[in-house]
Amino acid sequence: MLPAMDARLEALLDQLHREGVDFDAGRADRRERRRNLEPDSARLLHLLVLATGAKRLLELGSSNGYSTIWLAAAVAANEGAMVSVDLDEGRLGEARANLAAAGLEGTVELRREDAGAALSGSPESSWDMVFLDAERPAYPGYWADLVRVLRPGGLLAVDNVISHADEVADLRTLAGADRRTEEALAPTGAGLLLVTRLARPRAG
Ligand SMILES: C[S@@+](CC[C@H](N)C(=O)[O-])C[C@H]1O[C@@H](n2cnc3c(N)ncnc32)[C@H](O)[C@@H]1O
C-alpha cells in the first residue's frame, strides 16, 4: 500500500492551490479560471476515499488536476484507479503534467470527454465514488445516470452547493426526493453535497 499523503505531495498541492488563486484572480471570465476546489474540501474528499476504501472513482471536471491529485493519492493508497474527464484540452495537459509531478500518473486515466457522456457510458454500479465538479446547470440531467452508475453504498460528492446554492437547488431536490439515495450537506469550503446510493430504497 502506498502512503496516501506525504510532505512532498502536500507542498506540491499547496503550491498548486496558491498558483490557482493567483491565476483566477486575473481572469474576469469564469470559464477561463481553474476554479480549483477549496483545500478543506479536497482534504475531506481525500479522507472519504480512504475511509470508504473506494477503489473505482470517477471525477467529472479535472481542470488542471488539483482535486484529481488529492483524490488519486487516496485511491492509490486503496490500490485502486480513477478516471477524470474534462472538455478543455489545455487544462487536461496541465493536469497530466501535475499528476506526473505528483507521481500519480499511473493511477489516473485522464480523458477529454463530456461529463454526461462519461456517465451514460458507464455500466450500472461501476463506481465506488463520483466527484461532480463541472457545469452546474447540467447536473439535474445527470441525476438518473449518477444513481445508476454508483454502486449501492457508493458515494457521490458535488461541490459548490453553498457558494452556488441556487444553481444546485434542482439537483438537491432530486437527491432529497429519491428513495434510492440519502444525502447530507458538508458545510466545508464552497459546500459539498454528499449522497449515498442505498442498498435498499427507503420506504415511501
Ligand atoms: C470547477 S472546474 C473543476 C475544478 C477541479 N475539480 C479542481 O478542483 O481542480 C470545472 C471544470 O469542468 C470542466 N467542464 C465543464 N463542463 C464540462 C462537461 N460537460 N464535461 C466535462 N468537463 C466539463 C471545465 O472545463 C472545468 O475545467
The ligand as an ORCA input file, in Angstrom:
! r2SCAN-3c Opt
* xyz 0 1
  C     -14.741     23.863    -11.325
  S     -13.654     23.322    -12.582
  C     -13.043     21.802    -11.919
  C     -12.030     22.044    -10.817
  C     -11.308     20.803    -10.384
  N     -12.211     19.761     -9.936
  C     -10.346     21.149     -9.261
  O     -10.785     21.197     -8.106
  O      -9.178     21.398     -9.549
  C     -14.787     22.758    -13.772
  C     -14.164     22.017    -14.952
  O     -15.214     21.327    -15.622
  C     -14.942     21.321    -16.994
  N     -16.230     21.074    -17.664
  C     -17.245     21.938    -17.857
  N     -18.271     21.328    -18.466
  C     -17.887     20.042    -18.656
  C     -18.517     18.909    -19.233
  N     -19.744     18.966    -19.730
  N     -17.843     17.753    -19.255
  C     -16.582     17.667    -18.743
  N     -15.940     18.701    -18.178
  C     -16.583     19.872    -18.143
  C     -14.328     22.683    -17.273
  O     -13.545     22.631    -18.449
  C     -13.525     22.928    -15.996
  O     -12.164     22.563    -16.170
*
